[in-house]
């Protein structure tokens, strides 16, 4: 049995999961859920009117599995010599960096004091800066392997370790998920094309703490007044913009429910309300998570309606990262790489992720962009 990592770390307080459970009667009120739904429905309607768009839920036969396959399957056993990108020896590494073996997460929720929050802000800010770099760098004709190199070099130059690298054998420094890939996509040699919906999940380990965030963009979406080559291309861009808007709105709505004393269930309720209002679905198989000295730890955050009644307490830090699909939320994992998760019906997915810290009067978003003056 692995000893709890934070049991010997000064300044951290830990609380058992059972002590935070509370009764069902304290879950999100139907009024709040109704307000979120109605606001999202109004936003979706406004988008449709401005873009002369009529949304119809996509229906694809179950026999259709995926529209894209890997150019070349990533090799298994990423700890083999020569596969992983190099990280200078002076950079601190998470426990799994060399072996690929991920320690069991603790069975408690860590309550961070201000000293730890300062470190978490630094790792989160770096993760956000590199995410912005990745999104701004992604252009038509580039490969996701090129994005991976950009991300890797930026994180290492900042004195940090790319958290995905060799996590349970993951062979790259960023997750790149294109179109119907929901999450955990492995960068490869496929050139990105105009209209691709690309999600980049950037994480780093800086001075003993992880930072984690994700964003979605449309390749070639350089402004509202694009010249489209065909009606089909215009439909591709407009529907992609609508999906990314919904995913961003779902994240914002979820964060708005977070405060000391609120309930974990409110997060999933808010996301479901937004997805329902837009006519989309929220992926149920993958969750947000606590983050700090451990990459993934309690509390685990579901992005759909659930019964995880847990009181949020000041000092908790976790991610919210809804994955919104334009058709069904059912998904499966590619067998040939053991990582890439795709929609079963080929519908596209968009994802946005923030790290948040629960405060006495709300929630602090840690993964905010660096201010520019």
N, C-alpha and C positions, 0 to 999 in steps of 0.2 A: 504494500500500500504506500503510495506516495505521500510524503508529509506535505501539508499545506504550505505553499510557497511563502505566503505573507505572514506566517506564524512567527517569523523572526525578523520581520521588517518594521523598523521603527516608524511610528506615525500612522500606521494603517490600523483600522478597526474592522473586525469581521463580524458578520451576523449570520446566524443560521437561517436557511430558507423557511423553516417552519415558523420561526418567530415573526415573519412578515406576512403570513397568510391571513386573509381576512374574509369576511362573509360576502356572499354573493350580492347582498343588498346594497353594497357600496360600489358596484360597478358603474360604468358610464351611464348617465341618464339618457333616456330615449330622446329628450329634448335636445341635448347636445348633439347626439347622433343625427337627429333630424336637421338641425341647423347646418351641420357639415355637409350632409347630403344635398340639401337645397342650394347651398352656396356652390358646391361643385357642379350641380346640375345647371345652375345659371351660367357658370363659367364655360361649361361644355357647350351650352346653347349659343353663347356669345361667339365662341370660336367657330362653331358651325356656320353661323350667319355671316361672320366676317369673311370666311373662306369659301362660302357657297358649297359647304360640305354636308353630305347626308350620311350619317354614321349608321352602318348596319353591321351587326355582330357577324364576324367571319365564321363560317362553318366549313370545316375541312374534314373529309372522311378519315376515320380512325386508321385506315390502312396507310395513310400518308404519314411518314415518320419524321423526315427532316429534309430541308431544301439544300443544305450545305454539309459537306463532309470534310474532314481534315485534308490538307494538301499532303501532309506527311505526319503520321501519328507520332506524338512525342514519345521518346523511349522510356520504358519503365525502368525503375531503379535509378532515380536521378542522382544518387550519391556516388555513381560510378565516376571515375576520374575523367575529367575533360568535358563533362556534360554541363555542369553548373558554371555560371559566370563567376569570375573571381571577385572576392571582397578583400580589401587590404587587411592584414592581420591585426592592425591596431584597433579596428572597429569592433565594438562589442556585439556579440551575437546572441540570439535567443537560444534556449537549450536544444532545440531540434536542428540547428543550422548545419551541423556536421553529419549527424547520423540520419536525419529525416524522421526520427522517432519523436512524436509529440507527447509530452507528459500529460497525464490525466489532469483535467481541470479541477480546481478546488470545488468542494461541495458546500461552499458558502459564498455570500455576496460580500465583496470588499467595499467598505466605506472609506473613501479617500479624504484625507485631510488636505489643507491648503498646500503643504509642501509637495504632495503627490500631484495635486491638480496643476501646479506650476509646470511640472515635468510633462504631464499629459497634454497641456496646452501646447508645449513646444513640439512634441511628436505629432500632434494633430495638425498643427499649423504647417509643418513640413510636409505631411501627407497631402494636405490641401494644395500647397504650392506645386507639388509635383503632379498632382491630378490636373491642375489647370495647365501645366506645361504639356502634359500628354494630350489633353483635349485640344489645345491650341496648335499642337504639332501635327495632329492627324489630318492628312490631306488625301485626296483622291490619288491613287497609284502607290501610296505607301503601304508597306506591310505592317502587320501587328508586331512582327519581330523587330522592326525598326523602332516602333513605339516602346517595346520592351527594353531595347538598348538605351533609349533616351531616359526612360524611367530609372533604370538600373544606375546609370552613370550619375544622374542628378542626386539620387539618394545617397550613393556612396560618397560623392563629393561633399555632401553635407555632413559626413561623418556618421551616417546611419546605415543600417542593414535593411534590405528589402524583405519585409516580413513573409511574403509568399514563397521566397526562394528556399526550396527543399523542405517546406512545411508538408510533412507526410509524403515527401518525395515530389512535390510540385516542382517542375523543372525551370520555371521562369520567375521573373521579378515583378510581374504585373499580370492580372487577369484581364483578358480582352475578349469581350462577348459581343458577337456581331449578329444582328438580325434575330433569328429564332433561338440563338444561344442565350440562355437566361443568365447563367453565371459560371464562373470557374473555367472560362475559355482559355486555352493555352495559345499564346502567340505563335503564329506560323508564317509561311511565305505567301499566303493569299493576299494579293493587292486589294486594298479597300477601293470600292467603286462608289461613284456618285449616288447618293440616296441610301447608302448603308446606314443602319442604325447601330452605332457602336457604343458599348459601355466599357469603361475602364475602371477597374477596382485597384486603387493604389494604397498600399500599406507600408509602414516603415517601423523600425525598431531603433529608437534613439535614447541613449542613456538609460536603458533598462525599461522603457515604456513603449508600447505600440501605439501608432496612430493609424486610423483606418477610415477610408471614405471612397465613394464611387460616384460617377456621373455619366450621363448619356448624351451623345451628340448625334447629329445627322451629317454624314460626310458630304461636303459641298454646300451646306446650308449657310451661305455667307451673308444672308440678308433676306428681308421679307419680299423683295422684288426680283426674284430669280427669273431668268429666262429658261423656260422648260422646253425640252425637245419634243414632248408629246403629252397628250392628256394623261397617259399612264404614268409618266414620270411625275407630273404634277400631283396626281393622286398619291403616289408613293411618298412624296415630300410632305404633303398636307396631312396625310394620315399618320406619318411618323412624328410630325410636330405635335399633333393632338395627343398621341400616346405619351410622348415625353412630357408634355404639359401635365397630363394626368398623374404620371409617376412623381413629378416634382410636387404637385399639389397634395398627393397622398402623404408624402414625407412631411410637408409643412403642416398639414392637418394633424398628423400624429404627434409632432413636436409640440403643437399648441395644447395638447392634453396633458403634457408632462409638468409636474410640479410636486413639491413635497406633499405627501398625503394622498396623491391621486393613485389610481389603480392601473396596473400593467395592462389590464384588459382594454382600457380606453384606447390604447395605441392601435391594436388590431381592429377595433370597432371603427375608429376614424378612417383607417386605410380602406376598410371594406366599404364604407359609405362613399368615399371618393370613387373607388373602382366601380361600384354599382352605378353611380350617377353618370359616369362616362360610358357605361356599357362594356367595361373590361373586367378582368379577373386578377386577383392577387395570388401569387404563388404561395402554396402552403407548406411545401417540403423544406424550405430553407428559412432560417430565422436570423434576426439580429442577435447581438450577444454582448455581454460585459467585455470590457477591454481595459487593459492596464499593463501590469507586468506579464500577465498571460494574454495571448492573442485572442483566445476564445474562452469565456468563463461565464458563470451565472451573473446576472439574470439573462435567460434566453427569451428573445422577444418575437412573438408570433405576429405576422402581418395580416391576420384575418381574425374574424370573430372567434373568441375562445373563452375558456373558463380558468385562465391562469390568474387567479385573484391574488395579487401581490401588492402590498403598499410600497410606493416609491419613497425613498428616504434621501435626505440631503447627503451628498457625497457619493452617491451611486453614479457610475459612468458606464454607458453602454451605447451600442449602435442601433439605429433604426434604418433599415435598408429595403424598403418595399420593392419587389419585382413585379411589375404590372404587365400583363399580357393582353394582346388585342383580341385573342380568342379564348380558348380554354386554358386553365392553369396547369393542367396535367403535364408532367415532364418525365424525362428519363435521362440516364447518363450514358454517354458513348462508351461502349465496352473497350474500344481499341486504345483509349487513353486513360480511362478510369476517372476522369475529371469533368469533362465538358458536359454541361447540363442543357438540354434543349427542350423546347415545347414539342409535345407529341404530334400536334397538328400542323406544325410549321409556322404558326403565328409568331410575329415579332414580340420582343420583350424590351422594356426600358426599366432602368434602375437608378435611383439616387440614394445616397447614404450619407448620414452625418453621425458623428460622435457627439453625444450630449452628456452634460453633467447636471444632475438634479441639484437645484439650489433651494433656498428657503422661500423664494418668491417666484419660482418658475423653472426654466431649464436654460442652461448656457450651452450654445452650440459651439463646440470646440473646433470643428473643422470649417472655420470661416476663412474666406480669402484674405491674404495679406493686404492691408489698406494701401492704396496708392494715392499719392498727393501730388 
